[in-house]
Amino acid sequence: AALLLVGCANQMEPAQKAIADVEAAIAAAGADAAQYIPDQLQAVTGQLADLKAKFDKKDYKGVIAAAPALLTQAQGLAGAAATARQAAEAAALEAMNAEWTALSGTLPAAVAAIESRVNILSKSKKLPANLDAATFESVKTGLADAKTLWDQATAAQASGNVEAAVTTARQVKEKADAALAALGMTAG
């Protein structure tokens, strides 16, 4: 009986270390694993729970036998998460580029149309019935802001910061849409 107890004790420490190694590999994968590869992470943590259950049942041989394969899977989580993250970032960048292309194709013409209408109305002695002086001043201010923002958006895009370019272009679109609506014009 004493020999059996010593044999179990000899296997208990390597089994504990094996579990700790798997836990450390899972922790090293970090938040990216939870965000980008949750199914793989869940599978590995489920297997870790099974390993811990074997340990609790004092099946140290079972733990030692199963741990290397699980450790390999756990160590692979960080690489798989990084790959998935890069793919997601590339897709987001592609979507931003597509949105920039759409916005840069329509906004300059919309701003030019608003500017033309503002110039015509500024020379007129009387504003149209659907446009009061305060709204017209607001349109002129919005137009000036939109032009400044568009300059910032194109500069951001030229420097390679597509995210800032798109974010700023969205603001231009909001201002242009508001001005078009106030002037009774349609985007075209």
FENCORTA-V13778 format. One record per residue. N is the residue number from 1. RES is the residue in three letters. D_CENTER is the distance of its C-alpha to the mean C-alpha in Angstrom with 2 decimals. Layout:
# FENCORTA-V13778
{{N,RES,D_CENTER} {N,RES,D_CENTER}}
This chain:
# FENCORTA-V13778
{{1,ALA,59.49} {2,ALA,58.87} {3,LEU,57.79} {4,LEU,55.33} {5,LEU,53.88} {6,VAL,53.58} {7,GLY,51.92} {8,CYS,49.28} {9,ALA,48.72} {10,ASN,48.32} {11,GLN,45.52} {12,MET,43.82} {13,GLU,42.51} {14,PRO,40.99} {15,ALA,39.40} {16,GLN,37.90} {17,LYS,36.65} {18,ALA,35.11} {19,ILE,33.19} {20,ALA,32.10} {21,ASP,30.93} {22,VAL,28.77} {23,GLU,27.31} {24,ALA,26.61} {25,ALA,24.86} {26,ILE,22.60} {27,ALA,21.89} {28,ALA,21.19} {29,ALA,18.35} {30,GLY,16.64} {31,ALA,13.56} {32,ASP,11.72} {33,ALA,14.46} {34,ALA,14.03} {35,GLN,10.36} {36,TYR,10.70} {37,ILE,14.48} {38,PRO,15.79} {39,ASP,18.83} {40,GLN,20.01} {41,LEU,19.63} {42,GLN,21.55} {43,ALA,24.20} {44,VAL,24.81} {45,THR,25.02} {46,GLY,27.35} {47,GLN,29.53} {48,LEU,29.57} {49,ALA,30.87} {50,ASP,33.53} {51,LEU,34.45} {52,LYS,34.90} {53,ALA,37.03} {54,LYS,39.23} {55,PHE,39.57} {56,ASP,40.60} {57,LYS,43.20} {58,LYS,44.43} {59,ASP,43.62} {60,TYR,42.90} {61,LYS,43.88} {62,GLY,41.33} {63,VAL,38.59} {64,ILE,39.67} {65,ALA,39.85} {66,ALA,36.41} {67,ALA,34.48} {68,PRO,34.26} {69,ALA,32.47} {70,LEU,30.03} {71,LEU,29.51} {72,THR,28.69} {73,GLN,26.06} {74,ALA,24.59} {75,GLN,24.61} {76,GLY,22.77} {77,LEU,19.76} {78,ALA,18.36} {79,GLY,18.75} {80,ALA,17.37} {81,ALA,14.20} {82,ALA,13.86} {83,THR,14.60} {84,ALA,12.13} {85,ARG,9.30} {86,GLN,10.84} {87,ALA,11.16} {88,ALA,7.61} {89,GLU,6.94} {90,ALA,10.26} {91,ALA,9.68} {92,ALA,6.97} {93,LEU,9.62} {94,GLU,12.30} {95,ALA,11.26} {96,MET,11.19} {97,ASN,14.50} {98,ALA,15.92} {99,GLU,15.27} {100,TRP,16.84} {101,THR,19.70} {102,ALA,20.36} {103,LEU,20.33} {104,SER,22.39} {105,GLY,24.76} {106,THR,25.60} {107,LEU,25.18} {108,PRO,27.90} {109,ALA,30.41} {110,ALA,29.60} {111,VAL,29.99} {112,ALA,33.18} {113,ALA,34.56} {114,ILE,33.99} {115,GLU,35.61} {116,SER,38.52} {117,ARG,39.09} {118,VAL,38.94} {119,ASN,41.46} {120,ILE,43.77} {121,LEU,43.64} {122,SER,44.20} {123,LYS,47.45} {124,SER,48.55} {125,LYS,51.01} {126,LYS,49.56} {127,LEU,46.06} {128,PRO,45.57} {129,ALA,46.37} {130,ASN,42.76} {131,LEU,41.63} {132,ASP,42.88} {133,ALA,43.03} {134,ALA,40.34} {135,THR,37.82} {136,PHE,38.82} {137,GLU,38.30} {138,SER,34.85} {139,VAL,34.10} {140,LYS,35.42} {141,THR,33.31} {142,GLY,30.17} {143,LEU,31.16} {144,ALA,31.59} {145,ASP,28.20} {146,ALA,26.57} {147,LYS,28.39} {148,THR,27.36} {149,LEU,23.68} {150,TRP,24.01} {151,ASP,25.56} {152,GLN,22.67} {153,ALA,20.16} {154,THR,22.32} {155,ALA,22.78} {156,ALA,19.08} {157,GLN,18.74} {158,ALA,21.93} {159,SER,20.71} {160,GLY,17.68} {161,ASN,15.07} {162,VAL,13.71} {163,GLU,10.90} {164,ALA,13.84} {165,ALA,16.10} {166,VAL,14.29} {167,THR,13.82} {168,THR,17.50} {169,ALA,18.63} {170,ARG,17.42} {171,GLN,19.71} {172,VAL,22.42} {173,LYS,22.16} {174,GLU,22.61} {175,LYS,25.60} {176,ALA,27.01} {177,ASP,26.82} {178,ALA,28.55} {179,ALA,31.17} {180,LEU,31.82} {181,ALA,32.35} {182,ALA,34.62} {183,LEU,36.63} {184,GLY,36.95} {185,MET,35.34} {186,THR,32.97} {187,ALA,30.05} {188,GLY,31.35}}
